[in-house]
Amino acid sequence: MTAERCREWRESLGALALSQLPDAERPALEAHLEGCPGCRAELESLQGVARLMPLADPDRFGDVPAPPAALGERIATTIAAERRSERRRRRRFGFALSGATAAVAAAVLAIFISPGGDGESVPQRHVSFESLPPKMEIGALLEPHAFGTEIHVYVKGVRSGALCRVFLRNLRGKSMPAGSFRYRWGEDSNAVLSSALDLSRTAAIGIRVGSRTFEAPVNPRAA
């Protein structure tokens, strides 16, 4: 597994080595470690450091270096810019709505765009998932493209670290995998995936979270 894909997991390795990782986060991280030799090796090195820490003599420590005076301001500016960018992206794809407003709007929203070839209108589909467990929200925006369908998935309120597998179901009932992503700790998660299945031939979209599968119709007349 690449370092980029392991980055969010490695942020928790230090806490695990120091026995400070919250109990709710341990199962997902331990499951990841079973299949990732790189993260296991890093955890072993951190555990070695953790074992030596009680032997350190605080009286022999030097002065703690002070960070640059402008560092805090630069960090705050960067975080604010990233938050503004995230809000703009959510507004663009209609994922900024929440709660009851999102459920109502997602059920009726259908935006039309013009394709490059025959001049007919090709619909985007904004899909909401119903009958979900309490506090869970799932939504999806499907966009038609020459290669098939681009899928924007919004997830909130699932188990921390859960692997979310997305698939489309065609008009004959066959499911076609579209990719997967992991739910980030306690945050809303947005993922952009793709499928070779044409949107006009898509009857439903599904997402499997752990052992549970949730499905919603895309083209109600065809489903």
C-alpha positions in Angstrom: 0.0 0.0 0.0 1.4 3.5 -0.9 2.5 6.0 1.7 -0.1 8.4 0.5 -2.9 5.9 1.1 -1.4 5.0 4.5 -1.0 8.6 5.7 -4.2 8.9 7.6 -3.5 5.6 9.3 0.1 6.5 10.3 -1.2 9.6 12.1 -2.6 7.2 14.7 0.4 4.9 15.1 2.2 7.1 17.6 -0.9 7.2 19.8 -1.2 3.4 19.5 2.5 2.9 20.5 2.0 5.1 23.6 -1.3 3.3 24.4 -3.2 6.5 24.0 -5.3 5.6 21.0 -9.1 5.8 21.8 -10.8 2.4 22.0 -13.2 3.3 19.2 -10.4 3.7 16.8 -8.3 0.6 17.6 -10.3 -2.1 15.7 -10.0 -0.3 12.3 -6.3 0.5 12.7 -5.5 -3.0 13.9 -7.4 -4.4 10.8 -5.3 -2.1 8.6 -2.1 -3.2 10.2 -2.9 -6.9 9.5 -2.6 -6.2 5.7 0.0 -3.4 5.6 3.7 -4.4 6.3 4.9 -0.8 6.0 2.6 0.4 8.8 3.5 -2.6 10.9 7.2 -1.8 10.5 6.7 1.9 11.4 4.7 0.8 14.5 7.5 -1.4 15.6 10.0 1.4 15.4 7.7 3.7 17.3 7.2 1.1 20.0 11.0 0.9 20.4 11.1 4.6 21.0 8.1 4.5 23.4 9.9 1.8 25.5 13.0 4.1 25.8 11.0 7.2 26.8 10.7 6.3 30.5 14.5 6.2 30.7 14.9 9.8 29.5 16.2 12.2 32.2 14.2 15.5 32.0 17.0 17.4 33.8 19.4 16.8 30.9 17.0 18.2 28.3 17.9 21.4 26.6 15.7 24.4 26.0 12.7 23.7 23.7 13.3 25.6 20.4 10.7 28.3 19.8 8.8 28.1 16.4 9.0 31.0 14.0 6.8 33.9 15.1 4.7 33.8 11.9 4.2 30.0 11.9 0.9 30.0 13.7 -0.6 32.7 11.4 0.6 30.8 8.3 -1.0 27.5 9.5 -4.3 29.3 10.4 -4.3 30.9 6.9 -3.7 27.6 5.2 -6.5 25.8 7.2 -8.9 28.6 6.4 -8.2 28.5 2.7 -8.7 24.7 2.6 -12.0 25.0 4.5 -13.2 27.7 2.0 -12.2 25.4 -0.9 -14.0 22.4 0.6 -17.2 24.5 1.1 -17.1 25.7 -2.5 -16.6 22.1 -3.7 -19.6 20.9 -1.7 -21.8 23.7 -2.9 -20.9 22.8 -6.5 -22.0 19.2 -6.2 -25.0 19.9 -3.9 -23.5 18.2 -0.9 -23.6 21.2 1.4 -27.2 20.5 2.3 -27.7 18.5 5.5 -30.4 16.9 7.6 -34.0 17.1 6.5 -33.2 19.7 3.8 -30.7 17.3 2.1 -33.2 14.4 2.2 -36.0 16.5 0.5 -33.7 18.2 -2.0 -31.8 15.1 -3.0 -35.1 13.2 -3.7 -36.3 15.7 -6.3 -33.1 17.2 -7.8 -32.4 16.4 -11.5 -30.0 18.7 -13.4 -29.7 18.5 -17.2 -26.5 19.2 -19.2 -25.9 19.1 -23.0 -23.7 16.3 -24.4 -21.2 16.8 -27.1 -22.8 14.7 -29.8 -26.5 14.3 -30.7 -27.9 17.5 -29.1 -30.3 15.7 -26.7 -30.4 16.5 -23.0 -28.5 14.0 -20.8 -29.5 14.0 -17.1 -27.3 14.1 -14.1 -28.7 12.2 -11.2 -28.6 13.3 -7.6 -29.6 10.3 -5.5 -30.5 10.0 -1.8 -30.5 6.8 0.2 -33.5 6.2 2.4 -34.2 3.8 5.3 -30.8 4.4 6.7 -29.8 3.8 10.4 -30.1 6.8 12.7 -27.5 9.6 12.2 -26.3 8.1 8.9 -26.5 10.0 5.7 -25.5 8.9 2.2 -26.0 10.8 -1.1 -24.6 10.5 -4.6 -24.3 12.7 -7.7 -23.9 10.7 -11.0 -22.6 12.5 -14.1 -22.6 11.1 -17.6 -19.3 11.1 -19.5 -17.9 9.5 -22.7 -16.1 6.9 -20.6 -19.2 6.0 -18.6 -20.3 7.5 -15.3 -18.5 9.7 -12.8 -19.8 9.2 -9.2 -19.6 11.7 -6.4 -20.4 10.0 -3.1 -21.2 11.7 0.3 -21.2 9.7 3.5 -21.7 10.8 7.1 -22.2 8.9 10.4 -20.7 5.5 9.6 -18.2 3.6 11.7 -14.8 5.2 12.0 -12.4 3.7 9.5 -15.1 1.7 7.7 -14.3 0.7 4.1 -17.1 1.9 1.8 -17.4 -0.1 -1.5 -19.5 1.5 -4.2 -21.2 -0.2 -7.1 -23.7 0.4 -9.9 -26.4 -2.0 -10.9 -27.4 -2.2 -14.6 -30.8 -2.7 -16.0 -30.4 -6.5 -15.9 -29.6 -6.5 -12.2 -25.9 -7.1 -12.5 -23.7 -5.2 -10.1 -20.6 -3.5 -11.3 -17.9 -2.3 -8.9 -17.0 1.4 -9.0 -14.3 1.7 -6.4 -13.9 2.1 -2.6 -12.8 4.6 0.0 -12.4 4.7 3.8 -14.6 6.9 6.0 -12.4 9.3 7.9 -12.6 9.7 11.7 -15.8 11.4 12.7 -15.9 13.6 9.5 -18.1 13.9 6.5 -16.4 12.0 3.6 -16.7 12.8 -0.1 -15.2 10.5 -2.7 -15.1 10.8 -6.5 -15.2 7.4 -8.3 -16.0 6.2 -11.9 -17.6 3.3 -13.7 -17.7 2.2 -17.3 -21.4 1.6 -17.1 -23.4 4.3 -19.0 -25.7 6.4 -16.8 -28.6 5.8 -19.1 -28.2 2.0 -18.4 -27.9 2.4 -14.7 -30.8 1.3 -12.6 -29.4 1.7 -9.1 -26.3 2.7 -7.0 -25.2 0.8 -3.9 -22.7 1.2 -1.2 -21.5 -1.6 1.1 -20.3 -0.4 4.5 -18.8 -3.3 6.5 -21.3 -6.1 6.3 -24.3 -3.9 5.4 -25.4 -2.9 1.9 -27.5 0.2 1.1 -29.0 0.7 -2.4 -31.0 3.5 -4.1 -32.6 3.7 -7.5 -31.0 6.0 -10.1 -33.5 5.7 -13.0 -36.8 4.9 -11.2 -38.6 4.0 -14.4 -36.0 1.5 -15.4 -35.2 0.1 -11.9 
